Amino acid sequence: MRLLAPLLLGLAVLAEVAVAGRDFYKILGVPRNANANQIKKAYRKLAKELHPDKHQGEDDANEKFQDLGAAYETLSDKEKRAVYDRAGEEGVNKMGNGGGGGHDPFSSFFGDFFGGGGERDERIPRGADVVVDLWVSLEELYSGHFVEVKRKKAVYKAASGTRQCNCRHEMRTEQMGMGRFQMYQVKVCDECPNVKLAQEARTLEVEVESGAHDGDEQVFVGEGEPHVDGEPGDLKFRIRTQKHPRFERKGDDLYTNVTVSLQDALVGFSMEIDHLDGHKVQIVREKVTWPGARIKKKDEGMPSKVDSNTKGSLFITFDIQFPKGEISQIQMDAIMEILQQQDVNPVIYNGYRPN
């Protein structure tokens, strides 16, 4: 019995693993408490890396990509994720259309990313590209964000009958008599199946990358205008930054202004600034602060798009709020006694302070 107990325990563990199925969190490389944005970012990154068209000839390329799609489909759906956390992949499968695939999540992030496989043939005509300005906040650019866009896309569908297609001009030569020829141009077309325009509703996931800059584009290949005899163009979302009430961005640096009282400017102060993601930036001044004084807080700027662990600086410029109202003679005398500036004469200059 003593030997049997560990054996039964081992079998129970193996059974539990079998029931649990694939580890979707491990496949995506995210912790179990990952939020929706973390799951989307992980999927988008891995989907580009693991797409079978980039790993042709590798036996397990399709399997890895299917595992990735199943992991994303499950963990990006709140209901499926809750079932998966309780009962594993088997529990999701019992829901119907779970874990293994409904729609292709890859296309919602990239469109026809590989143009049907490999690089595009420049000789094939393409429809027009569609460029859309995507207005985002500085907060979204700081932390990263996903925007869900509903799009109605025009596509060509098969219809009855045939049509002329692939039309081109060719030169023909006709003999007019002994030693006489005439050359002329004719239009030649092929016969193709007929098509008609239809509307398809699509949901696209547009990633606003952390640290992205104004004018950066995310391209959805094949999601632009259709071409009756070729491939559709691309859909491009171009980042546009909304004006922020407190911060201004220059490169990866942030700039802001703070107004303090004359008293704080003279004796020093301690205060906190709310940053774009809600964390507090501590400011301590233990010396006189003059109007226009500027301090630099390293690593409190925008994250770098190349390396999110690297950040720019935050520059804070101070303005001074002077007291309003009349000052009594006694107060004037006290101020003059404290400042001891009676012998300082006004200096007139043209905007450049003397050395």
Secondary structure, 3 states (H helix, E strand, C coil): CCCHHHHHHHHHHHHHHHHHCCCHHHHHCCCCCCCHHHHHHHHHHHHHHHCHHHCCCCCCHHHHHHHHHHHHHHHCCHHHHHHHHHHHHHHHHCCCCCCCCCCCHHHHHHECCCCCCCCCCCCCCECCCEEEEEEECHHHHHHCEEEEEEEEEEEEEEEEEEEEEEEEEEEEEEEEECCEEEEEEEEEEEEEEEEEEEEEEEEEEEEECCCCCCCCEEEEECCCCCCCCCECCCEEEEEEECCCCCCEEECCEEEEEEEEEHHHHHHCEEEEEECCCCCEEEEEECCCCCCCCEEEECCCCCECCCCCCCECCEEEEEEEECCCCCCCHHHHHHHHHHHCCCCCCCCCCCCCCCC
